[in-house]
Structure formats: C-alpha cells, structure tokens
C-alpha cells in the first residue's frame, strides 16, 4: 500500500492528495462490486488493518482479473483522499510518519 505522502499534483488550483489506504471510502459506501456488512459499518470485502492502519480490498484481485476497465472504477488508490473529517486517514498518515 502507498506510504508516499507527497501530493500527486494540482488540479484547478487544488492540491491532489494521495490515497493512503485508510479504507474510509469503503466504510461509507461499497463500490459496485461490494456489499455492506450486516452492521452497515463497511463493505464485507474491506480487510482488517495492517500495522499502519491501512485497509485493502479483499476483492481487489478478482476485480482486476474480471472487470474490464477496473483502473477507472472503482477508483483504487484515489477514493480515500478526502482529508476533512477523515480521522481514519489522519491516523494512517500519523502512523506512516512515525514509522519513517
């Protein structure tokens, strides 16, 4: 998973922040290939966090192998960059910085 915190660029004057794999987007709504869990706290395919708190998609390899245009949707690596009110993202960033 990504541990590079450098901005990806600028779009219309707005800094594009990298996805750090917090899994935040998958706790809000599953992609077209996922399903919310019974408690409605995240997608059933959202994996447990690693040592940095990053969470991957358990269906990622299947999607890559079976879905034409998977690079575009779901937007792996681009969906969790929302910094405002995203405590999961902030914790992952803190953990990455501490490890470096």
N, C-alpha and C positions, 0 to 999 in steps of 0.2 A: 504494500500500500504506500501511498505517497507520504513522504515526510519532508518534502521540499516546500517551504513556506513562502517562496518568492512569488510575487504577483505574476499572473500569466500574460498581462498586457493591460491596455486601456481601451475601452470601448465608449465612445461618446463622452469622454472625459471621466469615466468611472473606472476605477481600478478593478480588474477582474481577479478575484482571489481564488486560489486553488482549492479543490476539494481535498479534505484531509481524511475522508472516510469515517466520519463520525456516525453515520447511519441515521442521522436526523431526518432526512427526507423519507426514509423508509418507516419511520415511526409516525409520520403524518398521513401518508397515503401510499399504498403499494403501486408499483408500475403495472402495466398491462399483463405482466407475466406472474404477478404475485397475488397474495390474498392476505387480508388482515387476520391476525391471530384471534383466538376466542375472546381475549380480554380487550381487544381493539387498541393495543399498545404498540403495535408494529406489524410488519409483514412476517409471515411464517417462515420466510426464507432468510431473514436477517440473522446472521451468525453472531455468536457471542463475541464480546470484545476481546481483542488481543491485549498485550501488555501496555500498549499506548492508549487503549480505549477505542481503537478503530474497529469498525464492524463491517464485514463484507457481505456480499450476497451469495447465499448458498445455491442459487440457481444461475449464477453468472456463466459458468462453463456451458451449461445446457443452452442458455440464450445465445452465446457466441457460436455454438455449433449448429443451432437450429433456426435462428431468426435472421433472415436476410436484412441487412441494414441495421444490425444491432448497434453499430457505432454511433448511430444518431439517437435511437430511443430504445430502451431507457438510457438516459444520459449518464452512464457510469463515469465517475470522475468529474462530473460537472454539476451534480444536483445538490450537494451539501455545502455550497459555499456561502449560503446566506448567514452573515455574521450577526445580525441583530437578533437578540433574544434566543440565541442558539448556544445554550450552556454546554451541550454535548460537544460542539465544535471547539469551544473555548478550552474545555478540559483536554481534548486531544492535542491542541496547539501547546498548551502548558506542558503536557507530558513529553511532547516532541522536543521542546526547548530544554527541558530538564535533562533529557537523555543525551542531547548534543553537548 
